Amino acid sequence: MRSYYVYILASKRNGTLYTGITNNLPRRLYVHKSKSLAGFTKKYNVHILVYYERHDSPETAITREKQIKKWNRQWKINLIEKENPNWNDLSEDS
């Protein structure tokens, strides 16, 4: 069975945030960290994985990503700090 991930990247603690979705989290993080694609995360140096959640279907992951993207900034910060109060780079643990 395939897994789908909704994730939040940050430029630093309380910095610029980016919410995304992928079916291969390590590969997607490599793209962000290597800055190999032009775009928002490269322009604003957003590459620290501060939150992620796994889903079993693409539909639930897409729905969740859209939900989080509509949230105001403080709700996203609260979500991050509930699971990762120190804003550690979770990609270093995987």
N, C-alpha and C positions, 0 to 999 in steps of 0.2 A: 504494500500500500504506500502511496506517495504522501509526503507531508508538505504542507504549505505554511509559510511563516509570514507573519506581520511583524515588522520591526520598526524601532525608532532609533535613529542616529542623532548624535549631538556633536557640535563643534567643540564644546567644553561644558562644564557644569553650568546649567542655566543659560547656555548659549543657543545658537541657532539649531532648530530641530527639523528633522526630515522623517516622514513616515513612508514606509514602502512595503512591498509584498514580493515574495519569491518562493520558488520551489526548491532552491538550493542555496541555503544561507551562507555557507562558507565561500562559494563561488561569487555570490553577490557582494559579500563583504570585501573580497579581494578586489573587485572592480571599483568599489568605493574607495578603499584604502590606497590603491595604486593610482587613483585619479586618471584611469585610462579612458574614461568617457567624459566628454564635455557635458556640463549641466550644472544643476543647482549644487549638488554635493561637492563637486570640484571647485566651483566658484567660491563657495562659502566655507571650504575646508571642513565639511561635515563628514566624519568617518568613525566616530566612537559609538560602538553598539551599546546602548544603555537600556534597551528593553526589547524583548521579543516574545512571541507566543506562537505555538504550533497549532495548526488546524489540519483536519483530515480531508477536507474537501476545498477545492478552489472557491466554491461559492461562499462558504462561511468565511474564508480568509478575505475575500474581496469585500464582503459586507462589513467585516470588522475593520478593515483598512479604511473604507469610506466613512465609517462611524468615527474613528479616531481622527481622521483628517478634518472632520467638521467640528471637532471639539475646540474650545478655546485653549489658549496656551497653558493656563493654570491647571486645567484638568489633565493635560498631557504630563505636566510636571508631577502632579500628584500620582499618576499611574506609574511613572518612572520611579519616584521616590518610595512608593509602597513596596516595590520589588527590589530596588537597587538604590538605597538611600545615599550611598557614597558616589553614585554615578560612575562606577567602575566600568571599564571596557570589557563587556561580557564576551567579546570575541577572543580575548586572551585566555578564557577558561575553556573554550571549546576546542 
